[in-house]
Amino acid sequence: MLFFFQASTSEIYGDPLVTPQIESYFGNVNTIGIRSCYDEGKRIGETLCSDYHNKYGIDIRIGRIFNTFGPNMCINDGRVISEFIVKALLNQDLVINGSGTQTRSFCYIDTLLEQIIDLVFFNNSLNKNLPVNIGNDEIELSINDLALKIRKMIQNDRIISKIIYKDALFDEPQRRFPNLNKIKEISDFYKHKISIDDGLKLTIEYFKQIIN
């Protein structure tokens, strides 16, 4: 079986006016903003995959990945979970841009991979070439709550990081939460789901090892 998998992203929804985000929603994307090169790059990637399918019959899978985390993330990759964990372990301030009320849903890497594998080998010819959200719809977590959760998991007598606030980032999406009805029809990943708390514990242990 020959197919092409496109690792797309929830960023194609931009700063959504619809929550939870469903695959049929076309998004709310600024074409000239500071984040636009990434958002539009992923959007045109989906378009090209779809065009190749329509013109040449290439079997494609498009997975719109929502925020993912886990061991083996880079210390300086700029993602909010790795950033907060590293800063807390180093007893540095946890910096939140904006009010911290912006939300995300976070999916542990193992759970995400199960969804990708099931999506890739899905054989329903009527739906397999359409975009599918993959991620976690267990909880929509504010950045404030995420910072408090990570600090509490790491905090001890020596490590008491402060949470400070800076200016909001331009064009930052205020909500990120997926509708996962499509992937639930073809995947039983929830049988092996790893909660955000358990996933954070595993991720924190990983960063402890590479920092120390």
KOLSEZA-240486 format. One record per atom (N, C-alpha, C): residue number from 0; residue in three letters; x negated, y negated, z negated; atom name. Coordinates in pm, whole numbers, plus 50000, padded with zeros to 5 digits. Layout:
<atoms>
    nr   rest       X       Y       Z   atom
   NUM    Ala       X       Y       Z     CA
...
</atoms>
This chain:
<atoms>
    nr   rest       X       Y       Z   atom
     0    Met   49916   50120   50000      N
     0    Met   50000   50000   50000     CA
     0    Met   49912   49875   50000      C
     1    Leu   49936   49786   50096      N
     1    Leu   49859   49664   50107     CA
     1    Leu   49947   49544   50071      C
     2    Phe   49896   49459   49983      N
     2    Phe   49972   49341   49943     CA
     2    Phe   49874   49232   49898      C
     3    Phe   49929   49112   49879      N
     3    Phe   49849   48999   49834     CA
     3    Phe   49916   48940   49710      C
     4    Phe   49839   48926   49601      N
     4    Phe   49892   48867   49478     CA
     4    Phe   49845   48723   49465      C
     5    Gln   49938   48631   49450      N
     5    Gln   49908   48489   49428     CA
     5    Gln   49928   48456   49281      C
     6    Ala   49818   48423   49212      N
     6    Ala   49827   48380   49072     CA
     6    Ala   49866   48233   49070      C
     7    Ser   49995   48210   49068      N
     7    Ser   50046   48073   49063     CA
     7    Ser   50058   48030   48917      C
     8    Thr   50132   47925   48890      N
     8    Thr   50133   47868   48756     CA
     8    Thr   50262   47793   48729      C
     9    Ser   50293   47778   48602      N
     9    Ser   50409   47699   48561     CA
     9    Ser   50391   47552   48597      C
    10    Glu   50268   47513   48630      N
    10    Glu   50243   47372   48666     CA
    10    Glu   50316   47331   48793      C
    11    Ile   50361   47427   48873      N
    11    Ile   50435   47390   48993     CA
    11    Ile   50568   47323   48957      C
    12    Tyr   50614   47338   48831      N
    12    Tyr   50737   47271   48788     CA
    12    Tyr   50714   47127   48747      C
    13    Gly   50588   47085   48735      N
    13    Gly   50557   46949   48696     CA
    13    Gly   50606   46919   48555      C
    14    Asp   50662   46800   48535      N
    14    Asp   50723   46762   48407     CA
    14    Asp   50872   46792   48420      C
    15    Pro   50915   46912   48384      N
    15    Pro   51047   46961   48424     CA
    15    Pro   51163   46886   48360      C
    16    Leu   51268   46871   48439      N
    16    Leu   51394   46815   48390     CA
    16    Leu   51492   46926   48353      C
    17    Val   51449   47051   48372      N
    17    Val   51531   47169   48344     CA
    17    Val   51455   47260   48249      C
    18    Thr   51521   47304   48141      N
    18    Thr   51458   47396   48045     CA
    18    Thr   51561   47499   48002      C
    19    Pro   51527   47627   48000      N
    19    Pro   51400   47684   48044     CA
    19    Pro   51385   47675   48195      C
    20    Gln   51260   47680   48242      N
    20    Gln   51235   47669   48385     CA
    20    Gln   51267   47802   48454      C
    21    Ile   51352   47795   48555      N
    21    Ile   51390   47912   48633     CA
    21    Ile   51328   47901   48772      C
    22    Glu   51304   48016   48834      N
    22    Glu   51231   48018   48961     CA
    22    Glu   51298   47936   49070      C
    23    Ser   51429   47921   49067      N
    23    Ser   51501   47845   49170     CA
    23    Ser   51489   47694   49152      C
    24    Tyr   51431   47650   49039      N
    24    Tyr   51413   47507   49015     CA
    24    Tyr   51291   47458   49093      C
    25    Phe   51308   47351   49172      N
    25    Phe   51200   47304   49259     CA
    25    Phe   51098   47215   49189      C
    26    Gly   51124   47173   49068      N
    26    Gly   51025   47099   48992     CA
    26    Gly   51039   46949   49000      C
    27    Asn   50956   46883   48918      N
    27    Asn   50953   46737   48910     CA
    27    Asn   50806   46695   48904      C
    28    Val   50745   46685   49023      N
    28    Val   50600   46668   49032     CA
    28    Val   50564   46533   49092      C
    29    Asn   50472   46465   49026      N
    29    Asn   50417   46340   49077     CA
    29    Asn   50307   46374   49178      C
    30    Thr   50322   46332   49302      N
    30    Thr   50226   46369   49407     CA
    30    Thr   50097   46288   49402      C
    31    Ile   50094   46179   49325      N
    31    Ile   49974   46093   49323     CA
    31    Ile   49919   46073   49182      C
    32    Gly   49962   46156   49088      N
    32    Gly   49914   46144   48950     CA
    32    Gly   49780   46210   48930      C
    33    Ile   49726   46195   48809      N
    33    Ile   49595   46249   48777     CA
    33    Ile   49595   46402   48777      C
    34    Arg   49711   46463   48753      N
    34    Arg   49722   46608   48752     CA
    34    Arg   49768   46665   48887      C
    35    Ser   49794   46577   48982      N
    35    Ser   49861   46618   49105     CA
    35    Ser   49781   46717   49187      C
    36    Cys   49648   46706   49187      N
    36    Cys   49568   46796   49271     CA
    36    Cys   49589   46941   49230      C
    37    Tyr   49602   46966   49100      N
    37    Tyr   49626   47102   49053     CA
    37    Tyr   49770   47145   49082      C
    38    Asp   49866   47059   49044      N
    38    Asp   50007   47093   49066     CA
    38    Asp   50036   47120   49213      C
    39    Glu   49994   47028   49298      N
    39    Glu   50023   47040   49441     CA
    39    Glu   49941   47150   49506      C
    40    Gly   49820   47173   49453      N
    40    Gly   49739   47283   49505     CA
    40    Gly   49808   47418   49486      C
    41    Lys   49864   47438   49369      N
    41    Lys   49936   47562   49342     CA
    41    Lys   50065   47571   49423      C
    42    Arg   50131   47457   49442      N
    42    Arg   50255   47457   49520     CA
    42    Arg   50228   47493   49666      C
    43    Ile   50122   47435   49724      N
    43    Ile   50092   47466   49864     CA
    43    Ile   50043   47610   49876      C
    44    Gly   49979   47661   49770      N
    44    Gly   49937   47801   49770     CA
    44    Gly   50057   47895   49784      C
    45    Glu   50164   47865   49712      N
    45    Glu   50286   47945   49725     CA
    45    Glu   50344   47932   49866      C
    46    Thr   50340   47810   49920      N
    46    Thr   50393   47787   50055     CA
    46    Thr   50318   47869   50159      C
    47    Leu   50185   47867   50151      N
    47    Leu   50104   47940   50248     CA
    47    Leu   50128   48091   50239      C
    48    Cys   50138   48142   50115      N
    48    Cys   50167   48284   50099     CA
    48    Cys   50302   48319   50161      C
    49    Ser   50400   48234   50136      N
    49    Ser   50534   48258   50191     CA
    49    Ser   50532   48252   50344      C
    50    Asp   50457   48155   50400      N
    50    Asp   50448   48143   50545     CA
    50    Asp   50383   48267   50607      C
    51    Tyr   50278   48318   50544      N
    51    Tyr   50212   48437   50597     CA
    51    Tyr   50304   48559   50590      C
    52    His   50386   48563   50485      N
    52    His   50483   48672   50477     CA
    52    His   50587   48660   50589      C
    53    Asn   50638   48539   50608      N
    53    Asn   50743   48518   50709     CA
    53    Asn   50692   48540   50851      C
    54    Lys   50567   48498   50878      N
    54    Lys   50515   48507   51014     CA
    54    Lys   50451   48641   51046      C
    55    Tyr   50377   48695   50948      N
    55    Tyr   50299   48817   50975     CA
    55    Tyr   50349   48939   50899      C
    56    Gly   50449   48921   50813      N
    56    Gly   50502   49034   50738     CA
    56    Gly   50414   49082   50625      C
    57    Ile   50318   49000   50584      N
    57    Ile   50229   49039   50474     CA
    57    Ile   50309   49050   50345      C
    58    Asp   50290   49159   50275      N
    58    Asp   50359   49185   50149     CA
    58    Asp   50292   49102   50039      C
    59    Ile   50366   49013   49977      N
    59    Ile   50307   48923   49877     CA
    59    Ile   50379   48938   49743      C
    60    Arg   50306   48899   49638      N
    60    Arg   50363   48884   49505     CA
    60    Arg   50319   48747   49454      C
    61    Ile   50411   48669   49403      N
    61    Ile   50378   48538   49347     CA
    61    Ile   50417   48538   49200      C
    62    Gly   50319   48529   49112      N
    62    Gly   50345   48524   48968     CA
    62    Gly   50318   48384   48915      C
    63    Arg   50421   48320   48863      N
    63    Arg   50405   48187   48804     CA
    63    Arg   50370   48203   48656      C
    64    Ile   50242   48191   48628      N
    64    Ile   50189   48220   48495     CA
    64    Ile   50209   48101   48402      C
    65    Phe   50275   48127   48289      N
    65    Phe   50286   48027   48183     CA
    65    Phe   50168   48043   48087      C
    66    Asn   50149   47947   47998      N
    66    Asn   50029   47938   47915     CA
    66    Asn   49988   48073   47854      C
    67    Thr   49864   48111   47879      N
    67    Thr   49811   48240   47836     CA
    67    Thr   49688   48219   47748      C
    68    Phe   49669   48310   47651      N
    68    Phe   49552   48297   47563     CA
    68    Phe   49506   48436   47519      C
    69    Gly   49388   48439   47459      N
    69    Gly   49336   48565   47407     CA
    69    Gly   49184   48562   47401      C
    70    Pro   49123   48670   47353      N
    70    Pro   48977   48679   47349     CA
    70    Pro   48916   48660   47488      C
    71    Asn   48790   48617   47487      N
    71    Asn   48710   48592   47607     CA
    71    Asn   48742   48459   47675      C
    72    Met   48823   48376   47612      N
    72    Met   48837   48239   47661     CA
    72    Met   48706   48166   47639      C
    73    Cys   48680   48065   47720      N
    73    Cys   48557   47986   47706     CA
    73    Cys   48573   47884   47593      C
    74    Ile   48463   47856   47526      N
    74    Ile   48466   47759   47416     CA
    74    Ile   48510   47622   47465      C
    75    Asn   48466   47585   47584      N
    75    Asn   48490   47448   47634     CA
    75    Asn   48583   47446   47754      C
    76    Asp   48679   47537   47761      N
    76    Asp   48765   47541   47879     CA
    76    Asp   48876   47435   47877      C
    77    Gly   48890   47364   47763      N
    77    Gly   48986   47255   47757     CA
    77    Gly   49129   47297   47728      C
    78    Arg   49154   47428   47712      N
    78    Arg   49288   47475   47679     CA
    78    Arg   49317   47448   47531      C
    79    Val   49442   47422   47500      N
    79    Val   49473   47372   47367     CA
    79    Val   49444   47476   47258      C
    80    Ile   49470   47602   47282      N
    80    Ile   49446   47702   47178     CA
    80    Ile   49297   47719   47151      C
    81    Ser   49217   47736   47255      N
    81    Ser   49073   47750   47234     CA
    81    Ser   49015   47622   47172      C
    82    Glu   49066   47507   47215      N
    82    Glu   49018   47380   47161     CA
    82    Glu   49045   47370   47011      C
    83    Phe   49167   47400   46970      N
    83    Phe   49202   47391   46828     CA
    83    Phe   49125   47493   46745      C
    84    Ile   49112   47616   46794      N
    84    Ile   49042   47718   46717     CA
    84    Ile   48896   47681   46697      C
    85    Val   48829   47642   46804      N
    85    Val   48687   47606   46794     CA
    85    Val   48668   47487   46701      C
    86    Lys   48750   47384   46716      N
    86    Lys   48739   47266   46630     CA
    86    Lys   48762   47302   46484      C
    87    Ala   48862   47386   46457      N
    87    Ala   48890   47423   46318     CA
    87    Ala   48776   47506   46258      C
    88    Leu   48720   47597   46337      N
    88    Leu   48609   47678   46287     CA
    88    Leu   48486   47593   46258      C
    89    Leu   48470   47484   46332      N
    89    Leu   48357   47394   46312     CA
    89    Leu   48390   47281   46214      C
    90    Asn   48508   47289   46153      N
    90    Asn   48553   47188   46057     CA
    90    Asn   48558   47048   46119      C
    91    Gln   48602   47043   46244      N
    91    Gln   48617   46916   46314     CA
    91    Gln   48764   46881   46328      C
    92    Asp   48791   46753   46359      N
    92    Asp   48929   46709   46373     CA
    92    Asp   48999   46780   46489      C
    93    Leu   49125   46813   46469      N
    93    Leu   49209   46865   46577     CA
    93    Leu   49279   46746   46641      C
    94    Val   49246   46720   46766      N
    94    Val   49296   46602   46835     CA
    94    Val   49421   46636   46915      C
    95    Ile   49528   46563   46889      N
    95    Ile   49653   46578   46964     CA
    95    Ile   49676   46452   47045      C
    96    Asn   49695   46469   47174      N
    96    Asn   49726   46355   47260     CA
    96    Asn   49876   46333   47264      C
    97    Gly   49919   46214   47227      N
    97    Gly   50062   46185   47222     CA
    97    Gly   50119   46218   47086      C
    98    Ser   50249   46238   47081      N
    98    Ser   50319   46259   46954     CA
    98    Ser   50304   46400   46900      C
    99    Gly   50267   46495   46986      N
    99    Gly   50259   46635   46945     CA
    99    Gly   50392   46707   46952      C
   100    Thr   50495   46637   46995      N
   100    Thr   50627   46701   47007     CA
   100    Thr   50641   46775   47140      C
   101    Gln   50546   46756   47232      N
   101    Gln   50550   46831   47357     CA
   101    Gln   50537   46980   47326      C
   102    Thr   50605   47063   47404      N
   102    Thr   50613   47206   47371     CA
   102    Thr   50548   47292   47478      C
   103    Arg   50511   47413   47435      N
   103    Arg   50459   47515   47524     CA
   103    Arg   50506   47651   47475      C
   104    Ser   50510   47747   47564      N
   104    Ser   50525   47888   47524     CA
   104    Ser   50393   47956   47556      C
   105    Phe   50344   48036   47463      N
   105    Phe   50213   48097   47477     CA
   105    Phe   50226   48249   47485      C
   106    Cys   50156   48307   47581      N
   106    Cys   50163   48452   47605     CA
   106    Cys   50025   48514   47586      C
   107    Tyr   50017   48618   47504      N
   107    Tyr   49891   48687   47484     CA
   107    Tyr   49852   48761   47611      C
   108    Ile   49723   48766   47640      N
   108    Ile   49672   48814   47768     CA
   108    Ile   49717   48957   47800      C
   109    Asp   49720   49046   47701      N
   109    Asp   49759   49185   47728     CA
   109    Asp   49903   49193   47778      C
   110    Thr   49990   49114   47715      N
   110    Thr   50131   49111   47756     CA
   110    Thr   50143   49057   47898      C
   111    Leu   50066   48955   47929      N
   111    Leu   50069   48897   48063     CA
   111    Leu   50023   48998   48168      C
   112    Leu   49916   49069   48139      N
   112    Leu   49863   49166   48235     CA
   112    Leu   49963   49277   48264      C
   113    Glu   50037   49320   48162      N
   113    Glu   50140   49421   48186     CA
   113    Glu   50244   49370   48284      C
   114    Gln   50281   49243   48270      N
   114    Gln   50379   49185   48362     CA
   114    Gln   50324   49177   48504      C
   115    Ile   50198   49138   48516      N
   115    Ile   50137   49127   48649     CA
   115    Ile   50132   49265   48717      C
   116    Ile   50091   49367   48643      N
   116    Ile   50083   49501   48700     CA
   116    Ile   50220   49548   48747      C
   117    Asp   50322   49527   48665      N
   117    Asp   50457   49568   48703     CA
   117    Asp   50507   49489   48823      C
   118    Leu   50474   49361   48828      N
   118    Leu   50515   49278   48941     CA
   118    Leu   50447   49324   49070      C
   119    Val   50319   49352   49061      N
   119    Val   50242   49392   49179     CA
   119    Val   50296   49521   49240      C
   120    Phe   50337   49616   49157      N
   120    Phe   50381   49746   49208     CA
   120    Phe   50532   49759   49217      C
   121    Phe   50602   49645   49209      N
   121    Phe   50747   49645   49222     CA
   121    Phe   50784   49671   49368      C
   122    Asn   50879   49760   49391      N
   122    Asn   50908   49805   49528     CA
   122    Asn   51043   49761   49584      C
   123    Asn   51113   49670   49514      N
   123    Asn   51242   49623   49567     CA
   123    Asn   51217   49525   49680      C
   124    Ser   51242   49568   49803      N
   124    Ser   51206   49487   49920     CA
   124    Ser   51286   49359   49931      C
   125    Leu   51399   49349   49862      N
   125    Leu   51481   49228   49872     CA
   125    Leu   51424   49113   49790      C
   126    Asn   51347   49145   49685      N
   126    Asn   51305   49040   49593     CA
   126    Asn   51154   49030   49574      C
   127    Lys   51078   49126   49623      N
   127    Lys   50938   49133   49583     CA
   127    Lys   50852   49019   49638      C
   128    Asn   50896   48947   49739      N
   128    Asn   50816   48840   49796     CA
   128    Asn   50855   48702   49744      C
   129    Leu   50938   48697   49640      N
   129    Leu   50980   48570   49583     CA
   129    Leu   50901   48542   49455      C
   130    Pro   50883   48414   49419      N
   130    Pro   50810   48381   49295     CA
   130    Pro   50880   48436   49171      C
   131    Val   50799   48479   49075      N
   131    Val   50851   48533   48950     CA
   131    Val   50775   48470   48834      C
   132    Asn   50848   48415   48737      N
   132    Asn   50785   48364   48616     CA
   132    Asn   50730   48479   48533      C
   133    Ile   50610   48461   48478      N
   133    Ile   50555   48559   48385     CA
   133    Ile   50496   48484   48266      C
   134    Gly   50522   48536   48147      N
   134    Gly   50478   48467   48027     CA
   134    Gly   50550   48519   47905      C
   135    Asn   50588   48428   47816      N
   135    Asn   50652   48464   47690     CA
   135    Asn   50768   48369   47663      C
   136    Asp   50886   48426   47639      N
   136    Asp   51001   48341   47605     CA
   136    Asp   51046   48365   47461      C
   137    Glu   50953   48412   47379      N
   137    Glu   50985   48441   47239     CA
   137    Glu   51000   48312   47159      C
   138    Ile   50917   48212   47185      N
   138    Ile   50920   48091   47106     CA
   138    Ile   50867   47974   47188      C
   139    Glu   50933   47860   47176      N
   139    Glu   50886   47735   47235     CA
   139    Glu   50825   47654   47121      C
   140    Leu   50694   47640   47125      N
   140    Leu   50620   47585   47011     CA
   140    Leu   50569   47445   47042      C
   141    Ser   50590   47352   46948      N
   141    Ser   50535   47218   46967     CA
   141    Ser   50385   47220   46942      C
   142    Ile   50314   47125   46999      N
   142    Ile   50169   47117   46978     CA
   142    Ile   50139   47085   46832      C
   143    Asn   50226   47007   46768      N
   143    Asn   50210   46983   46623     CA
   143    Asn   50212   47114   46546      C
   144    Asp   50314   47198   46573      N
   144    Asp   50327   47324   46501     CA
   144    Asp   50212   47419   46532      C
   145    Leu   50165   47416   46657      N
   145    Leu   50050   47499   46693     CA
   145    Leu   49927   47459   46614      C
   146    Ala   49900   47330   46604      N
   146    Ala   49785   47282   46529     CA
   146    Ala   49793   47323   46382      C
   147    Leu   49911   47309   46323      N
   147    Leu   49929   47347   46183     CA
   147    Leu   49911   47497   46163      C
   148    Lys   49963   47575   46258      N
   148    Lys   49953   47721   46249     CA
   148    Lys   49807   47766   46256      C
   149    Ile   49731   47713   46351      N
   149    Ile   49591   47752   46366     CA
   149    Ile   49510   47706   46246      C
   150    Arg   49534   47583   46201      N
   150    Arg   49459   47533   46085     CA
   150    Arg   49486   47619   45962      C
   151    Lys   49611   47659   45941      N
   151    Lys   49645   47741   45826     CA
   151    Lys   49577   47877   45833      C
   152    Met   49566   47934   45953      N
   152    Met   49503   48066   45969     CA
   152    Met   49353   48061   45941      C
   153    Ile   49292   47947   45967      N
   153    Ile   49146   47935   45957     CA
   153    Ile   49103   47867   45828      C
   154    Gln   49188   47783   45774      N
   154    Gln   49151   47697   45661     CA
   154    Gln   49105   47777   45539      C
   155    Asn   49000   47730   45476      N
   155    Asn   48956   47781   45346     CA
   155    Asn   48894   47665   45269      C
   156    Asp   48821   47695   45163      N
   156    Asp   48766   47587   45080     CA
   156    Asp   48666   47501   45157      C
   157    Arg   48600   47560   45256      N
   157    Arg   48500   47484   45332     CA
   157    Arg   48558   47417   45455      C
   158    Ile   48666   47473   45509      N
   158    Ile   48719   47425   45637     CA
   158    Ile   48858   47368   45617      C
   159    Ile   48867   47238   45624      N
   159    Ile   48996   47170   45613     CA
   159    Ile   48999   47062   45722      C
   160    Ser   49022   47102   45844      N
   160    Ser   49022   47007   45955     CA
   160    Ser   49140   46911   45945      C
   161    Lys   49117   46788   45985      N
   161    Lys   49225   46690   45992     CA
   161    Lys   49290   46697   46130      C
   162    Ile   49417   46662   46134      N
   162    Ile   49488   46649   46261     CA
   162    Ile   49502   46500   46290      C
   163    Ile   49447   46458   46402      N
   163    Ile   49454   46316   46438     CA
   163    Ile   49522   46301   46574      C
   164    Tyr   49572   46181   46599      N
   164    Tyr   49649   46157   46721     CA
   164    Tyr   49582   46050   46806      C
   165    Lys   49579   46075   46937      N
   165    Lys   49526   45978   47032     CA
   165    Lys   49631   45953   47140      C
   166    Asp   49598   45865   47233      N
   166    Asp   49693   45828   47337     CA
   166    Asp   49739   45950   47416      C
   167    Ala   49863   45946   47459      N
   167    Ala   49918   46056   47540     CA
   167    Ala   49845   46064   47674      C
   168    Leu   49835   46184   47728      N
   168    Leu   49777   46204   47859     CA
   168    Leu   49878   46167   47967      C
   169    Phe   49831   46104   48073      N
   169    Phe   49920   46063   48181     CA
   169    Phe   49978   46185   48252      C
   170    Asp   50109   46185   48272      N
   170    Asp   50177   46291   48346     CA
   170    Asp   50178   46426   48275      C
   171    Glu   50150   46429   48146      N
   171    Glu   50153   46557   48077     CA
   171    Glu   50296   46608   48066      C
   172    Pro   50322   46731   48105      N
   172    Pro   50457   46787   48091     CA
   172    Pro   50500   46791   47944      C
   173    Gln   50623   46757   47919      N
   173    Gln   50672   46753   47781     CA
   173    Gln   50730   46886   47734      C
   174    Arg   50772   46970   47828      N
   174    Arg   50825   47100   47789     CA
   174    Arg   50776   47207   47887      C
   175    Arg   50743   47323   47831      N
   175    Arg   50704   47438   47911     CA
   175    Arg   50765   47562   47847      C
   176    Phe   50868   47615   47911      N
   176    Phe   50935   47732   47855     CA
   176    Phe   51002   47807   47968      C
   177    Pro   50966   47934   47988      N
   177    Pro   51012   48006   48107     CA
   177    Pro   51145   48080   48088      C
   178    Asn   51219   48087   48196      N
   178    Asn   51327   48184   48207     CA
   178    Asn   51263   48311   48264      C
   179    Leu   51270   48422   48192      N
   179    Leu   51201   48546   48233     CA
   179    Leu   51298   48655   48276      C
   180    Asn   51417   48617   48317      N
   180    Asn   51516   48718   48355     CA
   180    Asn   51467   48807   48468      C
   181    Lys   51397   48748   48566      N
   181    Lys   51351   48827   48681     CA
   181    Lys   51248   48933   48639      C
   182    Ile   51147   48891   48564      N
   182    Ile   51042   48986   48528     CA
   182    Ile   51097   49093   48433      C
   183    Lys   51196   49058   48353      N
   183    Lys   51255   49157   48262     CA
   183    Lys   51328   49267   48339      C
   184    Glu   51373   49237   48461      N
   184    Glu   51442   49338   48541     CA
   184    Glu   51347   49446   48592      C
   185    Ile   51217   49413   48600      N
   185    Ile   51122   49507   48660     CA
   185    Ile   51010   49549   48566      C
   186    Ser   51006   49493   48445      N
   186    Ser   50896   49522   48354     CA
   186    Ser   50948   49553   48214      C
   187    Asp   50886   49648   48147      N
   187    Asp   50921   49680   48009     CA
   187    Asp   50813   49629   47914      C
   188    Phe   50750   49517   47950      N
   188    Phe   50639   49464   47871     CA
   188    Phe   50678   49434   47727      C
   189    Tyr   50806   49408   47702      N
   189    Tyr   50848   49373   47567     CA
   189    Tyr   50833   49490   47470      C
   190    Lys   50821   49611   47523      N
   190    Lys   50798   49725   47436     CA
   190    Lys   50660   49718   47371      C
   191    His   50569   49648   47435      N
   191    His   50431   49639   47386     CA
   191    His   50390   49494   47357      C
   192    Lys   50490   49412   47331      N
   192    Lys   50464   49269   47315     CA
   192    Lys   50378   49240   47192      C
   193    Ile   50284   49150   47207      N
   193    Ile   50201   49104   47096     CA
   193    Ile   50247   48964   47058      C
   194    Ser   50284   48944   46933      N
   194    Ser   50338   48815   46887     CA
   194    Ser   50230   48708   46894      C
   195    Ile   50273   48583   46891      N
   195    Ile   50175   48474   46896     CA
   195    Ile   50087   48475   46772      C
   196    Asp   50142   48509   46656      N
   196    Asp   50060   48512   46535     CA
   196    Asp   49953   48621   46542      C
   197    Asp   49993   48740   46586      N
   197    Asp   49894   48848   46599     CA
   197    Asp   49791   48816   46708      C
   198    Gly   49838   48755   46816      N
   198    Gly   49746   48716   46923     CA
   198    Gly   49648   48610   46878      C
   199    Leu   49696   48515   46799      N
   199    Leu   49606   48411   46747     CA
   199    Leu   49502   48470   46653      C
   200    Lys   49541   48567   46571      N
   200    Lys   49445   48630   46481     CA
   200    Lys   49332   48697   46560      C
   201    Leu   49369   48769   46665      N
   201    Leu   49268   48835   46749     CA
   201    Leu   49178   48734   46819      C
   202    Thr   49238   48625   46863      N
   202    Thr   49161   48521   46933     CA
   202    Thr   49068   48448   46838      C
   203    Ile   49115   48421   46719      N
   203    Ile   49031   48355   46617     CA
   203    Ile   48912   48444   46583      C
   204    Glu   48934   48575   46567      N
   204    Glu   48823   48666   46536     CA
   204    Glu   48720   48666   46648      C
   205    Tyr   48767   48658   46771      N
   205    Tyr   48673   48652   46884     CA
   205    Tyr   48586   48527   46876      C
   206    Phe   48648   48413   46852      N
   206    Phe   48571   48288   46848     CA
   206    Phe   48479   48283   46726      C
   207    Lys   48518   48346   46617      N
   207    Lys   48428   48353   46502     CA
   207    Lys   48299   48423   46539      C
   208    Gln   48310   48530   46615      N
   208    Gln   48192   48607   46655     CA
   208    Gln   48099   48530   46747      C
   209    Ile   48156   48457   46844      N
   209    Ile   48067   48390   46940     CA
   209    Ile   48015   48257   46886      C
   210    Ile   48085   48198   46791      N
   210    Ile   48037   48073   46731     CA
   210    Ile   47930   48102   46628      C
   211    Asn   47949   48207   46549      N
   211    Asn   47851   48243   46448     CA
   211    Asn   47736   48322   46507      C
</atoms>
